[in-house]
Each structure stands twice: as structure tokens, then as C-alpha cells.
Amino acid sequence: MEGDIPPEELAGFEEYKAKVAGTNISGQTLLATDYLNHFNEIVMLLDMLPDMPDMIEECKMWQPKDYKSHFADSSFSDKQLAIEAYDRVPTKFRRPFEETIGQINQLLLDGMDRLDHLIADGVATDQLQESCRALARAAQLLMDCASSIIHGSDRAMAQAEIDGLLGR
């Protein structure tokens, strides 16, 4: 795997690979799954939304947060190391990771906007439930993709795959 890392990135990667040993930061990529907690929170709210439509206001307060900002605001025990290591994540992992995070953010923001309109229009509970379920399922699949990148995959989902999840 390290043979795939360009020489100009290898020294920084090797230095931080040693520093993250024994932590919850992946030695393969220098990324931490704790970042995905930012998305787990909103997915849990989406699961509750059909039964409590007034929670849409709380859902709308959720905003994307980049990797470093998440850790700066977190109680993660190795948060400073996670922030520092991010600058040494090899491009082969950082690029698909950031692409996937961008896809999750856009999916959630667009989806919550649609849900807000459905609730405001007084849509039937079963339609709201199906819309929430589809959005949560698509977000979870993208989070699974991000998790696999954190653990060493270098593949993001194509937009056509995401559209397929949403039935577009």
C-alpha cells in the first residue's frame, strides 16, 4: 500500500503512522471513524422525524462540519493528533474521503430541505416515513463508504450510484 503513496507524501505519512499507533486513528490512512459521529446524529434524528415532525427544526440546525472542525469541537481523546494527522493523509485516501463527505453533506442538506417542504405541505405520515427512511438509508450507505475509505479503500461512490439509491 505504501508503494502507492507518492514520495513527497510518504515521509509525513510514515511519521504520523508511527504517532497514531495504539490510537483510534487508522494507521493505514491516518483517518478516524469518530468523524462519522457528526453524521450519525442527524441520521438518528431522521429516523425519529416521521413520529415527531416538529423535530424538523432541530434537523435543520444540523450543518456540515469539516474533519478538523469536528475534532476541534469534540471530546475525542486523540483529537489534536487527528487534526495534525489529517494534513498527512495520502491524497489517494483524502480525495475520495473528501468527495464522499461532500456527497453526504449535499445529500443531507437537500434531503432535509425536501422533508421540510413535505412537512409544511402536510404530507401523509407514510410518505414522510418513506422519504425519511430513504434519506437515512442513502446517508448510511455513504457513511459506510466513508468508513471503508478510513479503513484503507480508495474508492468513492459515483453520482450515478447515489442517484440510484435515491431512485432518481
Secondary structure by P-SEA (a helix, b strand, c coil): ccccccccaaaaaaaaaaaacccccccccccccccaaaaaaaaaaaaaccccccaaaaaaabbbbcaaaaaaaccccaaaaaaaaccccccccaaaaaaaaaaaaaaaaaaaaaaaaaaaacccaaaaaaaaaaaaaaaaaaaaaaaaaaacccccccaaaaaaaacc
